[in-house]
Amino acid sequence: MSTRVSAFFTHAASAAVLAAVTLTAVPSLAEIKGLEIIAPASPGGGWDQHARALQQVLQSQNLASGIQVANIPGAGGTVGLAQFVTARKRQPALLVGGQIMLGSIVTNKSVVTLDQVAPLARLTGEYTALVVPSDSPIKTLADLIAKFKADPGSVSWGGGSAGGSDQILAGLIAKAVGVPPTKVNYVATAGGGELLASALGGHITLGMGGYNEFAPQFQAGKLRAIAVSAPQRLQGSDTPTLKEQGVDLEFVNWRGVFMQANAKPAEKKELEEAVAKAVASDDWKQLARQRGWIDLYLPPVEFAAFLKQERAQIEGTLKDLGLVK
């Protein structure tokens, strides 16, 4: 072979190697097109925040494109769940849900359950804050309990949907302080926006929800937290725990994401890998820190096993508290 020909092939080979290296170095394009994420509650609450956080991170990590978030509120997430299950599938879709939905399925006697969706990932947990308007005469948890014991009906506990985490916690607090849980005057709301309006307007005695959902109102001096359901005070907060104030309770509200049960195996794998990569990213971790979300990630198999245990426990608790027969 002549020197000129040899040099040509050497140059061609080098160019091919360079091209291959260049191709592998270029970030892959978005893997999932036109993803829809259902938040089965009104804008502003925990499910909506998680849906939009997933949207943001999946896009920033080039894991999906054209992502749309749809809010379908009602009946503790069971309206959105039903629509998610029965919808004719036109594009990949995810459903955000959590502990509240398990209770709502029971209390609302929903014909659609989580058995009809596929668990994809448990994402986070969040401790519950008990909040009152800044001008409320209730300054501490002791004030609240004294009023509650004297006249249970005079205390309205505002929170998420009936049978959800907030109502369960209200019943557990009642039981802990010696008041029959059935005496709890619970006011259910459709989501964070409605709950916030009720709390700010003084339409309820206290509001219950994720600590960071109320954070802007704490900073503005419009709401005051009198207790948090964490085992210890949250970082950067001086709000005392329930335990500190004599109520021996810890309580965490988890959130997760589901996919359609009839999705093809390849699509399930694609969604599973995308969500796993998203929650492992620095972008997601930063959002979680900002919002006070605890990392409780579980992949599909482990999440399904957890759901089975959690469902039995919640159904038992609802019966013990007299919330369902």
URMO-V930806 format. One record per helix or strand of 3 or more residues. SS is the DSSP state (@ for helix, = for strand). FROM is the first residue (numbers start at 1). LEN is the number of residues. Records with the same first field share a line. If there is no record, write none. Layout:
SS: FROM-LEN / FROM-LEN
This chain:
@: 3-23 / 46-15 / 75-12 / 99-9 / 114-3 / 141-10 / 152-3 / 165-12 / 181-3 / 192-9 / 211-3 / 215-5 / 243-3 / 265-16 / 282-10 / 300-21
=: 36-4 / 68-4 / 93-6 / 117-17 / 156-4 / 185-4 / 206-5 / 223-6 / 252-9 / 294-5
